[in-house]
Amino acid sequence: MTSNSKDSAAQPTAEAPTSVNRHERVLDEAARQLNQKGVLLTSLAEIAAKLGVTRGAMYHYVADREDLVFQCYRRAAEIIARHLREAERVGGTSANILVDFISRMLDPKEPEIAARAEIAMMNQTQRDTIQGLYDALTARLAHLLETGHREGVLRACDIEVNARVILSLVTWAPLARPWAHAVGPMGAERLRSAVMATVLEGFSTRAELPNYQPLDLSALAPQVVSAFDRDAALEAKREALLRAASRAFNRKGIDATSLEEIAGQLGTTKRTFHHHIGSKQEVVSACYERAFRIFLFIKDRMLEYSGTRMEALSASMDALARAYPNEDLNPLSPLVGHGALSPEGQAKFAVRSDQLGDAYHELIRQGMRESTIKDVDVHARALMLPGLLSWLVKDDVPTDPLQQQHIAREIANLVAVGLKARS
C-alpha cells in the first residue's frame, strides 16, 4: 500500500464522537505496547482484545503496523503540543510555563505517549512529517527558554540543545520502569519532582557552571591490529559488526532492523553475523554487553576522577553525551530494545544496571557529604539522568565533533545547575 493510502487511512473521516474516542483509545493502547515491547511485538489482535473490538475493526483506524506507528508518533507530538499550548495559555513567567508544561506531561491521567524509538522504520514521507512536528516543538520550547532568559528567570544557555534535552527527558521519564525496580515506588509526584528538579535546579550547591576536565575516552576507540594476529583480527571484526548493529538498532529500532540490512550496509552477508556472533537475539545481547562495557568504563573513570564529586558527575555526563553520537562508540541505548532480550538477557541487564546505579548513587551521596551536591532524592534523581541523553542516538544529531562536544558541555551544565537563573 502506498504512503498516500496510508496517510488517508490515518485520518478517518466523518467519524461519530464515539468512533473518534475509540480511535484515540486504539492509539493510546498501541503507544503503551510500543513503549513496552517494540514494533514487532505490538499486536493488533491484542490491542483489539484489550479494547473489546474485533481485529477486523482495527483496520478501520489503521492500515497496517507501519501506519499504526506513524499515527502513534503523530499523536504523541500533538499531545505534547497541546500541553505546551495549555501551559502558555495559563501564562506567568517562562519558568512558570515550563513548570506547568512538565506537570502536564507527567500527569498520570494523561495518555501515555509513544517514545520515538523506532522512527526510522517508517517511510520517508512519514518520517519527515514526524520530524517536522518535533522540530516545531523544539523551536517553541527554545523560544520559551530565550524569553525566560530575557525575563531573568532562566539562565543563558544553548536554547535549541536544552529544548531537545527537555523533550527527551519528559518523554523518557515515564518509561523508566525497567530501571525503577531498585528505586522503590515511583509515584506520579515523585517522578514529577525528580524531573522538575533536574530541569530547573540541577545537582550543584554552587551557582556557577561546573569546571571539570572531560574524561579521556580514547581507550574505547577501535584499535589498529596486526593482520598477523589472528585472534585480535577476529575480535576487531566482531567489534566492527557490533558497532554497526548498535548504530542501526539505535536509529531504526531493534524490531525493525534485520541482520540482512545491517550486513548490506557493511557490504557483507547475514552469515558473517552468524559466524562471528550468532542469531539476531545473540547480536542484540552482545550489543548490550558492548554498551555496558562503555558505560562501566565511564563509571570507573568517574569514580577515579580527581576533583569534587559534582565535577566527577558532570564529567561522566559529558562523557556519555559524547559517546552516544560518536561513530566509533555509539553504544546501544537502553531505551531501544530492553523488551527484545531473552529472560536471561533481561536478568543480566538488571545486574549491569544495578552496578551502574549503585555507583552513581554512592557518588551523589559522597557529593552531598562534601556539600558540593544538594540534598536530593538520590535514587529518583539518578534515574532521570539517562533521559537527558536518549535523543543523542538519532540521525538529527550533528556529526561535527566540536558540535558534539558543545552539546555534551550543555548537558553537563544542565545536570549541575539546571536552567533556573541563580543569583
C-alpha positions in Angstrom: 0.0 0.0 0.0 1.4 3.4 -0.9 2.1 6.1 1.6 -0.8 8.2 0.3 -3.3 5.5 1.1 -1.7 5.0 4.5 -2.0 8.7 5.2 -5.6 8.7 4.2 -6.2 5.6 6.4 -4.5 7.5 9.2 -7.3 10.2 9.1 -10.7 8.5 9.0 -13.4 11.0 8.0 -17.0 11.6 9.2 -16.5 9.7 12.5 -19.0 9.9 15.2 -17.7 11.1 18.6 -17.7 7.6 19.9 -15.7 6.4 16.9 -13.2 9.3 17.4 -12.8 8.3 21.1 -12.3 4.6 20.1 -9.6 5.7 17.5 -7.8 7.6 20.3 -8.1 4.6 22.6 -6.6 2.4 19.9 -3.6 4.7 19.6 -3.2 5.1 23.4 -3.2 1.3 23.9 -0.8 0.9 20.9 1.5 3.6 22.5 1.7 1.6 25.7 2.6 -1.6 23.8 5.1 0.1 21.6 6.9 1.5 24.7 6.9 -1.8 26.4 7.5 -4.3 23.6 8.7 -2.5 20.4 7.1 -2.5 17.0 7.2 -6.2 16.0 5.8 -7.4 19.3 3.0 -4.9 19.3 -0.1 -6.9 18.3 -3.2 -5.5 16.6 -5.1 -8.6 17.8 -4.0 -7.9 21.4 -4.9 -4.2 21.2 -8.3 -5.2 19.7 -9.0 -7.7 22.6 -7.9 -5.1 25.2 -10.5 -2.6 23.7 -13.2 -5.2 23.2 -13.3 -4.9 19.4 -12.5 -7.4 16.6 -9.2 -7.4 14.8 -11.1 -6.6 11.6 -12.5 -3.5 13.2 -8.9 -2.3 13.8 -8.4 -1.7 10.1 -11.0 1.0 10.2 -8.4 3.0 12.1 -5.0 1.8 10.8 -3.8 0.4 7.6 -1.0 -1.8 9.0 1.7 -1.8 11.6 3.7 0.9 9.9 0.7 3.2 9.8 0.0 2.4 13.5 3.5 3.5 14.5 3.1 6.7 12.4 -0.2 7.6 14.0 1.1 6.9 17.5 4.2 9.2 16.9 2.0 11.9 15.4 -0.5 11.7 18.3 2.5 12.0 20.7 3.6 15.2 19.1 0.1 16.5 19.1 -0.3 15.8 22.8 3.0 17.4 23.6 1.9 20.5 21.6 -1.4 20.6 23.4 0.3 20.5 26.8 2.7 23.3 25.8 -0.2 25.4 24.4 -2.3 25.0 27.5 0.7 25.9 29.7 1.3 29.0 27.6 -2.4 29.9 27.9 -2.3 29.8 31.7 0.7 32.2 31.5 3.1 33.6 34.1 6.8 33.8 33.6 8.6 31.4 31.3 9.7 29.4 34.3 6.1 29.1 35.4 5.1 28.0 31.9 7.9 25.4 31.9 6.9 24.0 35.2 3.2 23.8 34.1 4.2 22.1 30.9 6.3 19.5 32.7 3.5 18.9 35.2 1.0 18.3 32.4 3.4 16.0 30.5 3.8 13.8 33.6 0.2 13.8 34.7 -0.8 10.1 35.2 -4.3 10.9 34.0 -3.0 11.9 30.6 -2.4 9.3 27.8 0.9 7.6 27.6 2.8 8.8 24.5 4.9 6.7 22.3 8.6 7.4 22.5 10.3 7.9 19.1 12.5 4.8 19.5 11.8 3.4 16.0 11.1 6.4 13.8 13.4 5.2 11.0 11.1 2.2 10.3 8.5 4.5 8.7 8.6 5.6 5.1 10.3 8.9 4.2 7.1 10.9 4.0 6.0 9.8 7.4 9.5 10.3 8.9 9.6 13.9 7.5 6.1 14.6 9.0 7.1 13.4 12.5 10.5 15.1 12.3 8.8 18.4 11.3 6.3 18.2 14.2 9.2 17.6 16.7 11.3 20.4 15.1 8.4 22.7 15.6 8.1 21.7 19.3 11.8 22.2 19.8 11.5 25.7 18.3 8.6 26.6 20.6 10.5 25.3 23.7 13.6 27.1 22.6 11.7 30.4 22.3 10.3 29.8 25.8 13.9 29.4 27.1 15.1 32.5 25.3 12.1 34.5 26.7 12.9 33.2 30.2 16.5 34.5 29.9 15.2 37.9 28.9 12.8 37.9 31.8 15.7 37.0 34.2 14.1 33.8 35.4 16.1 31.3 33.3 19.9 31.3 32.8 21.7 31.8 29.5 22.1 28.5 27.6 22.1 27.0 24.1 18.3 27.2 23.8 18.0 24.6 21.0 20.1 21.9 22.7 18.3 22.4 26.0 14.9 22.3 24.3 15.8 19.0 22.8 17.0 17.7 26.2 13.8 18.8 27.9 11.7 17.0 25.3 13.9 13.9 25.7 13.5 13.8 29.4 9.8 14.4 29.7 9.0 11.7 27.1 11.5 9.3 28.6 10.9 9.6 32.3 7.5 7.7 32.4 9.2 4.8 30.5 11.9 4.2 33.1 10.2 1.2 34.6 12.9 -1.4 33.7 15.3 0.6 35.9 12.9 1.5 38.7 12.9 -1.9 40.5 15.6 -0.8 42.9 14.3 2.7 43.4 11.1 2.0 45.3 7.6 3.2 44.4 7.9 5.8 41.6 4.6 7.6 42.1 3.5 10.4 39.9 4.5 13.1 42.4 8.0 11.6 43.0 8.5 11.4 39.2 7.3 14.9 38.6 9.6 16.3 41.4 12.6 14.5 40.1 12.1 15.8 36.5 11.4 19.3 37.7 14.5 19.4 39.9 16.6 18.0 37.1 15.5 20.7 34.6 15.3 23.7 36.9 17.6 23.2 39.9 20.4 20.8 39.0 22.6 18.9 41.5 25.2 21.5 42.3 25.2 23.6 45.5 27.2 26.3 43.6 25.7 28.8 41.2 28.4 28.8 38.6 28.7 26.3 35.7 30.8 23.2 36.5 34.6 23.4 35.9 35.6 19.9 35.1 38.1 18.1 32.8 36.5 15.9 30.2 37.2 12.2 30.6 39.5 10.6 28.1 37.6 8.0 26.0 40.4 7.2 23.6 40.9 3.7 25.2 37.4 2.8 23.9 38.2 3.7 20.2 38.7 0.9 17.7 42.3 -0.4 17.9 44.6 -0.9 14.9 45.6 -4.6 14.9 48.1 -6.6 13.0 46.9 -8.8 10.2 49.2 -11.5 11.6 47.4 -11.5 15.0 44.5 -13.8 14.1 42.7 -13.6 17.5 43.0 -9.8 17.6 41.8 -9.5 14.0 38.7 -11.7 14.7 37.9 -9.6 17.8 38.3 -6.4 15.8 35.9 -7.9 13.1 33.4 -8.8 15.8 33.6 -5.3 17.3 33.0 -3.7 13.9 29.9 -5.8 13.4 28.6 -4.9 16.9 29.4 -1.2 16.3 27.4 -1.2 13.1 24.5 -3.2 14.6 24.3 -0.8 17.6 24.2 2.2 15.3 21.4 0.7 13.2 19.4 -0.5 16.2 19.6 2.9 17.8 18.4 4.7 14.7 15.7 2.3 13.5 14.8 0.2 16.4 15.7 -3.5 17.0 12.5 -5.0 15.8 12.5 -3.0 12.5 16.2 -3.7 11.7 17.2 -7.1 10.2 20.7 -8.6 10.2 20.5 -8.6 6.4 20.0 -4.9 6.4 23.0 -4.2 8.6 25.1 -6.7 6.7 24.2 -4.9 3.4 25.4 -1.6 4.8 28.7 -3.3 5.5 29.0 -4.9 2.2 28.7 -8.4 3.6 26.0 -11.0 4.4 24.0 -12.2 7.3 26.2 -15.3 7.5 29.0 -13.0 8.7 27.0 -12.1 11.8 26.1 -15.8 12.4 29.7 -16.8 12.1 31.2 -14.1 14.4 28.3 -13.6 16.9 25.2 -15.7 16.3 21.5 -15.2 15.9 19.8 -11.8 16.0 18.9 -12.2 19.7 22.6 -13.0 20.4 23.6 -10.0 18.4 21.3 -7.8 20.5 22.6 -9.3 23.7 26.2 -8.7 22.5 25.4 -5.1 21.7 24.1 -4.6 25.2 27.3 -6.2 26.6 29.3 -3.8 24.5 27.2 -0.8 25.7 27.7 -1.8 29.3 31.4 -2.1 28.8 31.4 1.5 27.6 29.1 2.6 30.5 31.2 0.8 33.1 34.4 2.2 31.7 33.0 5.7 32.1 31.7 4.9 35.5 35.2 3.7 36.6 36.8 6.9 35.3 34.1 8.9 37.1 34.9 7.2 40.4 38.7 7.8 39.8 38.2 11.5 38.9 40.4 13.8 40.8 38.1 16.6 41.9 34.8 17.2 43.7 32.0 14.6 43.3 29.9 17.2 41.5 32.7 17.7 38.9 33.0 13.9 38.6 29.3 13.6 37.9 29.5 16.4 35.3 32.5 14.8 33.6 30.6 11.5 33.5 27.5 13.0 31.8 29.8 14.9 29.4 31.5 11.6 28.5 28.2 9.7 28.0 26.9 12.6 25.9 30.0 12.3 23.7 29.9 8.5 23.4 26.3 8.2 22.1 26.7 10.1 18.8 30.3 9.1 18.3 30.5 6.8 15.2 33.3 4.7 16.8 31.4 4.2 20.1 27.6 4.7 19.7 26.5 2.3 22.5 23.1 0.7 22.2 20.7 2.8 24.0 18.8 1.2 26.9 15.6 2.7 25.6 15.7 0.9 22.2 15.2 -2.8 22.9 15.1 -4.0 26.5 12.0 -6.0 25.7 13.8 -7.8 22.8 16.1 -9.5 25.3 15.6 -13.1 26.5 14.7 -13.6 30.2 18.3 -14.4 30.8 19.4 -11.3 28.9 17.0 -9.2 30.9 18.3 -10.6 34.2 21.9 -9.8 33.1 20.7 -6.3 32.0 19.3 -5.8 35.5 22.5 -6.8 37.2 24.6 -4.4 35.0 22.0 -1.6 35.6 22.3 -2.1 39.3 26.1 -1.9 39.1 25.8 1.5 37.4 23.0 2.7 39.6 24.9 1.8 42.8 28.0 3.7 41.6 26.0 6.8 40.7 24.0 6.7 43.9 27.2 6.4 46.1 28.8 9.2 44.1 25.8 11.5 44.7 25.8 10.7 48.4 29.5 11.5 48.6 28.9 14.8 46.9 26.1 15.5 49.5 28.5 14.7 52.3 31.2 17.1 50.9 28.5 19.7 50.2 29.1 20.0 46.5 25.8 18.2 45.7 22.5 19.3 47.1 20.4 17.1 49.4 18.4 15.3 46.8 16.2 12.2 46.3 19.2 10.1 45.2 17.5 7.2 43.5 14.8 9.2 41.7 17.2 11.9 40.5 19.8 9.4 39.3 17.1 7.5 37.4 16.4 10.7 35.4 20.0 11.0 34.0 19.7 8.6 31.1 16.6 10.6 29.9 18.8 13.6 29.2 20.8 11.5 26.7 18.3 9.3 24.9 17.9 11.7 21.9 21.5 11.6 21.1 21.3 8.3 19.1 19.1 9.7 16.3 20.0 10.9 12.9 19.4 14.6 13.5 22.3 14.9 16.0 25.2 16.9 14.5 28.1 14.8 13.3 30.7 17.5 13.8 32.9 16.5 16.8 33.2 20.1 18.0 29.4 20.5 18.0 29.1 17.2 19.8 31.5 18.4 22.5 29.4 21.6 22.8 26.2 19.5 23.2 27.9 17.4 25.9 29.0 20.5 27.8 25.4 21.9 27.7 24.1 18.6 29.1 26.7 18.6 31.9 25.8 22.2 32.7 22.1 21.3 32.9 22.9 18.4 35.3 25.0 20.7 37.5 22.9 23.9 37.7 19.6 23.4 35.9 18.0 26.2 33.9 16.7 28.4 36.7 18.6 31.7 37.0 20.6 31.8 40.2 21.8 35.0 41.9 
